[in-house]
Amino acid sequence: MGRFSNRRSARLTLADIAAALELEPLGDATLAIRAVAEPAEAGPEDLALALDRKFRPALARGRARAAILWEGADWRALGLDGAIIAARAGAVLPDLTALMDKGPGLEPGIHPAAVIDPSAEIGEDAWIGACAVIGRAARIGPGARIAPHVTIGPEAQIGPNALLHAGVRIGREVRIGANFIAQPGAVIGGDGFSFKTRAAASAVETLRDGLTHGESAPVTGSCQWARVASLGAVEIGDDVELGANSAVDRGTIRATRIGSGTKIDNLVQIGHNAEIGRDCIISAGTGIAGSARLGDRVVLGGMCGVRDNVTIGDDVIAGGRTTVFSNVPAGRAIWGTPAVRLETQIEINKATRRLPRLARQVRALLSKTPKGDAQE
């Protein structure tokens, strides 16, 4: 379940926290710590989180006796009885929050109201909540924690130490690695959105073919849609997290794939046959269309859109609301709709802000120009 237990049962001391973070406690290391708090709201038994000097005024408004502080801070001058000094937030926040996390509030063991097919395999120390349904031949790894009202389809495989929050839906034959986390309402393995026309090409296909060949053919075509079944599955690597109410569709023939270490925010749609690389960040409201391919360490800001069948290279960063219509080479920062280089979009934004002034200048020039000359 990670480096620290998420069922903290006893109050910690400043020394305990410093040891867990592999840092040195300063001052009174025996101070009891109940929780972590923002500096202005911290009480005497809270550890104030003040990892930047900008929090100094807020720290003075609070009542904390201990704080975790920015590098170079004088904890005595701040009126504290004890402190921990950290180089930067990223170095301590993952371990600190894991140490203080009270967990999802699930009870150990298998609830009598859970429905488990006799052919399912349940790993050692797995927790399964009330009204969870585990399908035929499903395999649940050791240490998995499954909240109430989760459904896991036939022949699905869930790796060790998974945490599935309430209402998660996992379809048949989905394969998920170790340490997976799914927030409430996430759906993995629903059918892809795939429809074709039997009698003739659809209007969409006609339009796309015309644009591809530089033609302006009338947009006509069949409008009777035939459903394409999703025969593929979903394959997810280790250490992946999926946000609340996000969906990952199963593939049409091959599997939809998400690489290890990737983190996906709330309300994200990943279409059929999409391939997401390792250690990607996909922010809330993003939609990735079918058969799109993302390389490793790609970062997509909130409400991005990725067109079907495009490829985004490794280490690409896309700003919020970016729409990707064409392939993006590795290592590029992009922004805008359609996506362009980040620096290009910044120049576009600057020019756009100047348009009202430019329009006023043009109107002023036209008002001074004789009508005959203006018409010329």
Backbone torsions as a table, in degrees:
resi	resn	phi	psi	omega
1	MET	NA	20.6	179.6
2	GLY	101.8	-175.0	-173.9
3	ARG	-69.9	-33.0	-177.7
4	PHE	-119.8	150.4	172.7
5	SER	-68.6	140.8	178.7
6	ASN	-101.1	19.0	175.4
7	ARG	-124.0	64.4	-178.1
8	ARG	-63.4	122.3	-173.7
9	SER	-106.2	-18.3	-175.6
10	ALA	-128.2	155.5	177.2
11	ARG	-67.6	140.9	-178.3
12	LEU	-97.8	163.0	171.7
13	THR	-106.2	166.7	176.2
14	LEU	-59.1	-36.7	178.4
15	ALA	-63.7	-40.4	178.8
16	ASP	-60.1	-45.5	-177.7
17	ILE	-67.2	-44.1	178.9
18	ALA	-60.4	-41.8	179.6
19	ALA	-63.2	-42.0	179.4
20	ALA	-63.4	-32.2	179.9
21	LEU	-90.4	-0.2	-178.2
22	GLU	58.0	42.4	177.5
23	LEU	-126.2	170.6	-175.7
24	GLU	-97.8	128.1	174.1
25	PRO	-76.6	140.9	179.1
26	LEU	-113.8	141.9	179.7
27	GLY	78.5	-139.9	-176.2
28	ASP	-79.4	99.9	-177.1
29	ALA	-76.1	-8.3	-178.8
30	THR	-89.9	0.2	-179.4
31	LEU	-56.3	130.1	178.0
32	ALA	-78.0	134.0	-178.7
33	ILE	-117.7	121.2	179.9
34	ARG	-91.0	-38.7	-175.4
35	ALA	-161.7	171.1	172.0
36	VAL	-98.3	139.8	-177.9
37	ALA	-142.9	158.8	172.4
38	GLU	-68.4	149.8	-169.7
39	PRO	-54.0	-45.9	-176.0
40	ALA	-71.2	-20.1	-176.8
41	GLU	-103.8	-1.6	-174.3
42	ALA	-73.4	136.8	175.6
43	GLY	-100.6	-175.9	-175.6
44	PRO	-62.9	-25.1	-179.7
45	GLU	-106.9	15.9	176.6
46	ASP	-102.3	152.0	170.0
47	LEU	-96.0	111.2	-178.9
48	ALA	-72.6	132.4	-178.8
49	LEU	-97.1	99.7	-176.1
50	ALA	-132.4	74.5	-172.5
51	LEU	-90.3	9.1	177.3
52	ASP	-143.5	146.5	-177.4
53	ARG	-63.1	-18.6	178.4
54	LYS	-64.9	-16.9	-179.9
55	PHE	-86.6	1.3	-177.1
56	ARG	-59.1	-46.7	178.4
57	PRO	-61.5	-38.5	179.8
58	ALA	-67.0	-35.9	179.0
59	LEU	-62.4	-37.0	179.3
60	ALA	-68.1	-26.4	179.2
61	ARG	-80.3	-19.8	-179.8
62	GLY	-86.8	-178.0	-178.0
63	ARG	-120.7	23.2	-177.0
64	ALA	-66.9	141.4	171.5
65	ARG	-95.0	-20.0	-179.4
66	ALA	-136.3	150.6	-179.3
67	ALA	-150.4	156.2	168.1
68	ILE	-102.4	121.9	-163.7
69	LEU	-119.7	164.6	176.7
70	TRP	-69.5	157.8	-179.2
71	GLU	-64.0	131.3	-179.5
72	GLY	91.3	-1.9	-179.6
73	ALA	-69.7	143.9	176.3
74	ASP	-97.6	97.3	-173.3
75	TRP	-66.6	-31.6	178.5
76	ARG	-66.3	-44.6	-179.7
77	ALA	-63.8	-22.1	178.4
78	LEU	-84.5	0.2	176.8
79	GLY	78.2	24.2	-177.9
80	LEU	-94.8	155.4	174.4
81	ASP	-92.0	-19.0	179.3
82	GLY	-161.7	161.6	-176.9
83	ALA	-161.9	163.6	169.2
84	ILE	-128.2	133.3	179.3
85	ILE	-102.4	128.6	-179.8
86	ALA	-125.5	144.2	-177.3
87	ALA	-68.1	-40.3	-179.8
88	ARG	-161.3	160.2	-175.2
89	ALA	-61.8	-42.2	-177.0
90	GLY	-61.0	-24.4	-178.1
91	ALA	-78.3	-20.8	-174.7
92	VAL	-122.7	-26.5	-173.3
93	LEU	-61.1	-42.9	179.0
94	PRO	-57.5	-48.5	-178.4
95	ASP	-72.4	-36.9	-179.4
96	LEU	-64.8	-47.4	-178.7
97	THR	-68.5	-34.5	176.5
98	ALA	-64.4	-39.0	179.9
99	LEU	-65.4	-38.6	-174.7
100	MET	-91.7	-6.2	-177.3
101	ASP	-68.1	131.2	179.0
102	LYS	-85.3	-2.4	177.0
103	GLY	84.9	179.6	-174.2
104	PRO	-81.2	-0.5	177.7
105	GLY	77.7	22.4	179.6
106	LEU	-86.9	153.2	176.8
107	GLU	-94.2	141.5	-179.8
108	PRO	-67.7	158.9	177.9
109	GLY	90.7	-173.7	-178.8
110	ILE	-109.1	120.4	-177.6
111	HIS	-67.8	140.2	-179.3
112	PRO	-62.8	-19.5	178.9
113	ALA	-88.1	-0.1	175.4
114	ALA	-72.6	145.9	179.9
115	VAL	-111.4	110.6	-174.4
116	ILE	-123.5	122.0	178.0
117	ASP	-62.4	139.2	-178.3
118	PRO	-58.3	-24.4	-179.2
119	SER	-86.2	-6.1	179.5
120	ALA	-72.8	149.2	178.1
121	GLU	-108.9	121.3	-178.4
122	ILE	-110.8	121.8	-177.3
123	GLY	-70.0	164.1	-179.8
124	GLU	-61.4	140.9	176.4
125	ASP	63.4	21.5	175.6
126	ALA	-77.2	144.2	176.3
127	TRP	-111.2	131.6	-179.7
128	ILE	-132.7	122.1	-173.5
129	GLY	-84.2	176.5	-177.3
130	ALA	-62.0	139.0	174.7
131	CYS	66.0	11.9	170.1
132	ALA	-71.6	147.6	-178.8
133	VAL	-125.1	121.6	179.4
134	ILE	-112.4	120.1	-171.8
135	GLY	-81.1	-179.8	-176.9
136	ARG	-59.2	131.2	174.6
137	ALA	59.2	17.3	174.2
138	ALA	-70.3	152.6	-179.6
139	ARG	-126.3	119.8	-179.2
140	ILE	-109.3	124.5	-176.0
141	GLY	-72.0	163.3	179.2
142	PRO	-62.6	144.3	177.2
143	GLY	75.6	6.4	179.4
144	ALA	-68.7	145.4	176.9
145	ARG	-122.3	115.4	-173.4
146	ILE	-119.2	116.2	-175.0
147	ALA	-76.3	170.6	177.2
148	PRO	-58.7	148.8	173.7
149	HIS	65.4	24.8	171.2
150	VAL	-87.0	141.8	173.5
151	THR	-121.0	135.2	179.3
152	ILE	-126.3	120.2	-171.1
153	GLY	-75.3	173.5	-179.6
154	PRO	-58.2	138.0	174.6
155	GLU	62.7	14.0	173.9
156	ALA	-73.4	151.7	180.0
157	GLN	-126.7	123.6	180.0
158	ILE	-116.9	125.7	-175.5
159	GLY	-74.0	178.8	-178.3
160	PRO	-62.2	148.6	170.7
161	ASN	62.1	27.6	176.1
162	ALA	-70.9	151.7	173.5
163	LEU	-128.8	109.3	-179.9
164	LEU	-111.1	111.7	-178.2
165	HIS	-75.9	172.3	-172.0
166	ALA	-55.8	136.8	173.6
167	GLY	80.1	8.9	177.2
168	VAL	-69.8	140.3	178.4
169	ARG	-120.5	122.9	179.1
170	ILE	-121.8	122.2	-174.4
171	GLY	-78.8	179.3	-177.8
172	ARG	-64.2	143.9	172.0
173	GLU	63.1	10.1	175.0
174	VAL	-67.7	139.9	179.9
175	ARG	-122.0	122.6	-174.3
176	ILE	-128.5	137.4	-177.7
177	GLY	-80.9	-161.1	-174.6
178	ALA	-78.2	153.7	170.9
179	ASN	61.6	29.4	179.9
180	PHE	-74.6	140.6	175.0
181	ILE	-126.3	128.1	174.6
182	ALA	-123.7	123.4	179.4
183	GLN	-77.3	166.4	-173.4
184	PRO	-53.6	136.5	173.5
185	GLY	81.9	1.5	178.6
186	ALA	-66.9	145.1	-178.8
187	VAL	-127.4	124.7	-179.1
188	ILE	-124.7	123.3	175.5
189	GLY	96.3	19.8	168.0
190	GLY	-72.9	161.5	-179.5
191	ASP	-64.7	148.4	176.0
192	GLY	-72.5	159.3	179.3
193	PHE	-89.6	89.2	-172.7
194	SER	-138.5	118.7	-178.7
195	PHE	-140.2	143.4	178.3
196	LYS	-129.5	165.3	175.7
197	THR	-110.0	131.7	-175.5
198	ARG	-80.7	-47.1	-169.3
199	ALA	-72.4	-39.7	-176.7
200	ALA	-156.4	169.1	178.6
201	ALA	-62.6	145.9	177.9
202	SER	-75.5	165.3	176.5
203	ALA	-60.3	-35.2	179.1
204	VAL	-64.2	-44.4	179.1
205	GLU	-65.0	-39.3	178.0
206	THR	-61.6	-45.2	179.5
207	LEU	-63.8	-45.6	-178.6
208	ARG	-63.5	-43.0	179.0
209	ASP	-63.3	-39.8	178.8
210	GLY	-63.5	-42.8	179.1
211	LEU	-65.9	-38.1	-179.3
212	THR	-62.8	-38.5	-176.8
213	HIS	-99.0	10.8	177.2
214	GLY	69.9	25.8	-178.1
215	GLU	-103.6	157.2	177.6
216	SER	-117.0	52.5	-179.2
217	ALA	-68.4	150.5	177.4
218	PRO	-61.5	144.5	-177.5
219	VAL	-84.7	94.4	178.3
220	THR	-134.6	163.8	177.7
221	GLY	160.7	174.7	-179.4
222	SER	-64.9	148.7	178.4
223	CYS	-123.4	15.7	177.1
224	GLN	-100.4	110.8	-170.6
225	TRP	-93.0	132.6	176.1
226	ALA	-110.0	131.1	-175.4
227	ARG	-73.5	135.4	173.9
228	VAL	-100.8	119.4	-178.2
229	ALA	-69.0	150.7	179.5
230	SER	-97.7	103.1	-177.6
231	LEU	-92.1	-17.9	179.4
232	GLY	-81.1	178.5	-179.3
233	ALA	-119.7	-159.0	172.1
234	VAL	-128.0	133.8	178.0
235	GLU	-122.5	123.9	-177.1
236	ILE	-124.6	133.9	-178.0
237	GLY	-78.2	-161.0	-179.3
238	ASP	-84.1	153.6	171.0
239	ASP	59.5	37.0	178.3
240	VAL	-99.7	144.7	175.3
241	GLU	-126.1	137.4	-179.6
242	LEU	-122.9	128.2	-173.3
243	GLY	-77.6	172.2	-177.5
244	ALA	-61.8	135.7	176.3
245	ASN	59.0	24.8	171.7
246	SER	-90.1	158.9	-176.3
247	ALA	-136.2	138.4	174.5
248	VAL	-123.8	113.5	-176.9
249	ASP	-80.6	147.9	174.9
250	ARG	-72.0	158.7	-178.2
251	GLY	-77.1	162.9	177.2
252	THR	-73.3	-53.8	176.3
253	ILE	-117.8	-58.1	175.9
254	ARG	-88.2	170.6	-175.9
255	ALA	-78.9	149.5	163.0
256	THR	-76.1	135.3	-171.8
257	ARG	-128.4	139.7	175.4
258	ILE	-128.2	124.8	-175.1
259	GLY	-77.0	161.9	-178.4
260	SER	-59.6	144.4	175.0
261	GLY	81.6	-2.7	-177.8
262	THR	-77.8	140.4	-179.3
263	LYS	-119.3	126.4	-174.7
264	ILE	-121.3	128.1	-174.6
265	ASP	-79.8	-174.3	179.4
266	ASN	-70.2	153.2	171.7
267	LEU	56.0	42.9	176.6
268	VAL	-106.0	137.8	177.0
269	GLN	-113.2	124.7	176.0
270	ILE	-117.9	115.9	-172.7
271	GLY	-77.8	172.1	-177.2
272	HIS	-61.3	140.8	177.5
273	ASN	69.9	2.1	177.7
274	ALA	-64.1	150.4	176.9
275	GLU	-127.9	118.6	-179.3
276	ILE	-110.2	131.2	-176.5
277	GLY	-76.2	-165.9	-178.1
278	ARG	-84.1	147.2	171.1
279	ASP	56.6	35.5	176.1
280	CYS	-86.5	157.4	172.4
281	ILE	-121.4	122.6	-179.6
282	ILE	-123.9	111.8	-171.2
283	SER	-84.7	169.1	-170.2
284	ALA	-57.4	145.1	174.7
285	GLY	77.7	8.2	-178.3
286	THR	-84.2	143.8	175.5
287	GLY	-122.8	127.8	179.5
288	ILE	-117.4	116.1	-173.4
289	ALA	-77.1	169.0	-175.4
290	GLY	-58.0	142.4	175.4
291	SER	64.7	11.2	171.6
292	ALA	-71.4	151.0	-179.6
293	ARG	-128.0	124.4	176.0
294	LEU	-110.8	135.4	177.2
295	GLY	-76.2	-164.3	179.8
296	ASP	-81.4	147.1	173.3
297	ARG	61.3	28.4	175.2
298	VAL	-76.7	138.3	177.6
299	VAL	-119.9	121.0	176.7
300	LEU	-114.1	120.5	177.9
301	GLY	-69.0	178.6	-176.1
302	GLY	-61.2	141.1	173.9
303	MET	60.8	34.7	172.9
304	CYS	-79.4	159.7	175.1
305	GLY	-131.7	136.2	178.8
306	VAL	-123.8	122.4	-178.1
307	ARG	-69.0	159.0	178.3
308	ASP	-64.8	147.0	172.2
309	ASN	66.2	13.9	174.9
310	VAL	-93.6	158.8	179.2
311	THR	-118.6	129.0	175.6
312	ILE	-112.4	124.0	-174.1
313	GLY	-73.5	174.7	178.6
314	ASP	-59.5	146.9	169.3
315	ASP	64.6	22.5	175.0
316	VAL	-79.6	139.9	174.8
317	ILE	-120.6	124.9	179.8
318	ALA	-115.6	127.1	177.0
319	GLY	-68.4	164.8	-178.9
320	GLY	-56.6	142.8	178.8
321	ARG	66.7	17.7	174.7
322	THR	-72.8	140.4	175.5
323	THR	-119.4	120.0	-175.3
324	VAL	-99.9	113.5	-180.0
325	PHE	-105.2	-12.7	-177.1
326	SER	-143.0	169.2	-177.1
327	ASN	-60.3	146.4	-179.9
328	VAL	-122.4	124.8	179.6
329	PRO	-70.3	160.7	-177.1
330	ALA	-61.3	147.7	171.1
331	GLY	75.8	17.2	-176.0
332	ARG	-105.2	141.2	171.6
333	ALA	-96.9	127.0	-175.1
334	ILE	-128.9	162.4	-180.0
335	TRP	-164.5	151.9	171.5
336	GLY	102.7	175.6	178.5
337	THR	-133.4	109.9	-3.8
338	PRO	-71.4	160.7	-176.0
339	ALA	-62.5	133.6	172.8
340	VAL	-133.6	175.1	175.8
341	ARG	-56.1	145.9	-178.0
342	LEU	-54.9	-46.2	-177.2
343	GLU	-66.5	-31.6	176.7
344	THR	-66.5	-43.4	179.8
345	GLN	-65.2	-36.0	176.9
346	ILE	-61.9	-41.8	177.5
347	GLU	-65.7	-38.2	176.9
348	ILE	-61.9	-43.3	179.2
349	ASN	-62.2	-43.0	177.9
350	LYS	-60.7	-45.0	-179.8
351	ALA	-64.7	-37.9	179.4
352	THR	-63.0	-40.8	179.1
353	ARG	-65.7	-23.9	180.0
354	ARG	-84.7	-10.1	-175.2
355	LEU	-59.7	-45.1	179.0
356	PRO	-58.5	-41.7	178.4
357	ARG	-65.0	-40.7	179.1
358	LEU	-63.6	-40.0	178.8
359	ALA	-63.1	-40.9	177.9
360	ARG	-63.1	-39.9	179.3
361	GLN	-65.1	-39.7	179.0
362	VAL	-65.8	-43.4	178.2
363	ARG	-61.6	-39.1	179.1
364	ALA	-64.6	-40.2	178.8
365	LEU	-66.8	-42.5	179.9
366	LEU	-64.8	-33.1	-180.0
367	SER	-67.9	-22.2	-179.5
368	LYS	-96.1	-3.4	-176.6
369	THR	-98.8	130.7	176.8
370	PRO	-55.0	145.1	-175.4
371	LYS	-57.6	-37.9	179.6
372	GLY	-62.8	-44.3	179.4
373	ASP	-65.9	-38.0	-178.5
374	ALA	-64.1	-37.8	-179.0
375	GLN	-68.7	-33.4	177.0
376	GLU	-63.9	NA	NA
